[in-house]
Amino acid sequence: MQFSKNSRIWIYQSGCELTPAETSQIQQQLDSFTQDWTAHNHQLKATGIVHYNRFIILVVDESQADASGCSIDKSVRFLKELEQKYNTNLFDRFDMAYRDGDRILSASRAKFENLIKEGKITPDTIVFNNTIQTLSELENKWEVPFKESWHAQLFGSLMPA
């Protein structure tokens, strides 16, 4: 299925890395959910992806039908169920994800601040911008160097001189 670059996305980050078995199970549940996902009785052109065993990304191409408040509420309920079933937190917006070599790690806001002060997060460290809203942004603005992210505006003053 092809999706417009302007398709809306929502990114939910797991507080921990999911196992391959959990990722597979969640992907199956996402496929089922998005296949039946509707807005005001109109089928949404949607898909869900588990990326890097850590991120759940919902995509809706609104050229067919717009995601409504009710349909977004359905997705939140679905994700809350996943959260409970897999004992993770998908709604902590201050859990910061970043790359450490080939690994993707996350840290609480306080720990992230300490990593910056200690020089373990540098201007070139790749961070994940989970606030992006379109498929185009996912391809171009999701994984960015710290110095080019919103993180730098919030935490940049903590960088060692």
C-alpha positions as CSV (number, residue, x, y, z in Angstrom):
1,M,0.0,0.0,0.0
2,Q,1.4,3.4,-1.0
3,F,1.1,6.3,1.4
4,S,1.3,10.0,0.7
5,K,4.3,11.8,2.1
6,N,1.8,14.1,3.9
7,S,0.3,11.1,5.8
8,R,-0.1,11.8,9.5
9,I,2.0,9.8,11.9
10,W,2.1,9.2,15.6
11,I,5.2,7.8,17.2
12,Y,5.1,5.9,20.5
13,Q,8.4,5.0,22.1
14,S,8.7,2.0,24.4
15,G,10.5,2.6,27.6
16,C,12.6,-0.5,27.0
17,E,13.7,-2.5,24.0
18,L,11.1,-5.0,22.9
19,T,12.2,-8.6,22.3
20,P,12.0,-9.9,18.8
21,A,9.0,-12.1,19.9
22,E,7.2,-9.1,21.4
23,T,8.0,-7.0,18.3
24,S,6.4,-9.8,16.1
25,Q,3.4,-10.1,18.3
26,I,2.9,-6.3,18.4
27,Q,3.3,-6.1,14.6
28,Q,0.5,-8.6,14.2
29,Q,-1.7,-6.7,16.5
30,L,-1.0,-3.4,14.7
31,D,-1.8,-5.0,11.4
32,S,-5.1,-6.2,12.8
33,F,-5.9,-2.9,14.4
34,T,-5.1,-0.7,11.4
35,Q,-7.0,-3.0,9.1
36,D,-10.2,-2.4,11.1
37,W,-9.4,1.3,12.1
38,T,-12.2,3.6,11.2
39,A,-13.2,7.2,11.6
40,H,-17.0,7.9,11.6
41,N,-17.6,4.5,10.0
42,H,-15.1,5.3,7.2
43,Q,-12.2,2.9,6.8
44,L,-8.9,4.7,7.4
45,K,-6.0,4.1,5.0
46,A,-3.6,3.2,7.8
47,T,-0.7,1.1,8.8
48,G,1.4,0.5,11.9
49,I,5.1,-0.3,12.1
50,V,7.3,-1.5,14.9
51,H,10.7,0.1,14.3
52,Y,14.0,-0.7,15.9
53,N,12.2,-3.0,18.5
54,R,11.4,0.2,20.3
55,F,9.1,2.6,18.4
56,I,5.5,2.0,17.3
57,I,4.5,4.2,14.5
58,L,1.0,4.7,13.3
59,V,0.5,6.1,9.8
60,V,-2.8,7.5,8.3
61,D,-3.1,8.7,4.8
62,E,-5.9,11.2,5.1
63,S,-6.6,11.4,1.4
64,Q,-9.2,8.7,1.9
65,A,-10.6,9.7,5.3
66,D,-9.4,12.0,8.1
67,A,-8.4,10.7,11.4
68,S,-11.0,12.1,13.8
69,G,-10.9,12.6,17.6
70,C,-12.8,9.4,18.1
71,S,-10.4,7.4,15.8
72,I,-7.4,8.8,17.6
73,D,-9.0,7.9,20.9
74,K,-9.4,4.3,19.6
75,S,-5.7,4.2,18.8
76,V,-4.8,5.5,22.3
77,R,-6.9,2.8,23.9
78,F,-5.2,0.2,21.7
79,L,-1.8,1.5,22.6
80,K,-2.7,1.6,26.3
81,E,-3.6,-2.1,26.0
82,L,-0.3,-2.9,24.4
83,E,1.5,-0.9,27.2
84,Q,-0.2,-3.1,29.8
85,K,0.3,-6.4,28.0
86,Y,4.0,-5.8,27.3
87,N,4.7,-4.0,30.6
88,T,6.3,-0.9,29.0
89,N,5.5,2.8,28.9
90,L,4.5,4.2,25.5
91,F,3.4,7.6,26.7
92,D,6.4,9.1,28.5
93,R,7.3,12.0,26.3
94,F,10.4,12.8,28.4
95,D,12.0,9.4,27.8
96,M,14.7,10.5,25.3
97,A,15.9,8.0,22.7
98,Y,19.3,8.3,21.2
99,R,21.9,6.3,19.3
100,D,25.0,4.9,21.1
101,G,26.9,3.3,18.2
102,D,24.5,0.7,16.7
103,R,22.3,0.6,19.8
104,I,19.3,2.7,20.5
105,L,19.0,3.6,24.1
106,S,16.6,5.8,26.1
107,A,17.0,7.9,29.2
108,S,14.7,9.8,31.5
109,R,14.9,13.6,31.2
110,A,17.2,13.8,34.3
111,K,19.5,11.0,33.1
112,F,19.6,12.5,29.6
113,E,20.6,15.8,31.2
114,N,23.4,14.1,33.1
115,L,24.6,12.3,29.9
116,I,24.9,15.7,28.2
117,K,26.8,17.2,31.2
118,E,29.1,14.1,31.2
119,G,29.8,14.6,27.4
120,K,28.3,11.2,26.6
121,I,25.6,13.0,24.5
122,T,27.5,15.2,22.1
123,P,26.3,17.7,19.4
124,D,26.6,14.9,16.9
125,T,24.8,12.2,18.8
126,I,21.8,11.0,16.9
127,V,18.5,11.6,18.8
128,F,15.0,10.8,17.9
129,N,12.4,13.5,17.3
130,N,9.1,11.8,18.1
131,T,7.2,15.0,17.8
132,I,7.2,14.9,14.0
133,Q,3.8,14.6,12.3
134,T,4.2,13.4,8.7
135,L,5.6,10.5,6.8
136,S,8.0,13.0,5.0
137,E,9.3,14.2,8.3
138,L,9.8,10.6,9.4
139,E,12.1,10.1,6.5
140,N,14.0,13.3,7.0
141,K,13.7,14.7,10.5
142,W,13.2,11.8,12.8
143,E,16.8,10.7,13.4
144,V,18.9,13.9,13.6
145,P,22.0,15.1,15.3
146,F,21.4,16.6,18.7
147,K,22.7,20.0,17.4
148,E,19.9,20.0,14.8
149,S,17.1,18.9,17.1
150,W,14.6,20.4,19.5
151,H,16.7,18.7,22.2
152,A,19.5,21.3,21.6
153,Q,17.1,24.2,22.2
154,L,16.0,22.6,25.5
155,F,19.2,21.1,26.7
156,G,22.0,22.7,24.7
157,S,23.1,24.9,27.6
158,L,24.1,21.8,29.5
159,M,26.8,20.9,26.9
160,P,30.3,21.0,28.3
161,A,32.3,23.9,26.9
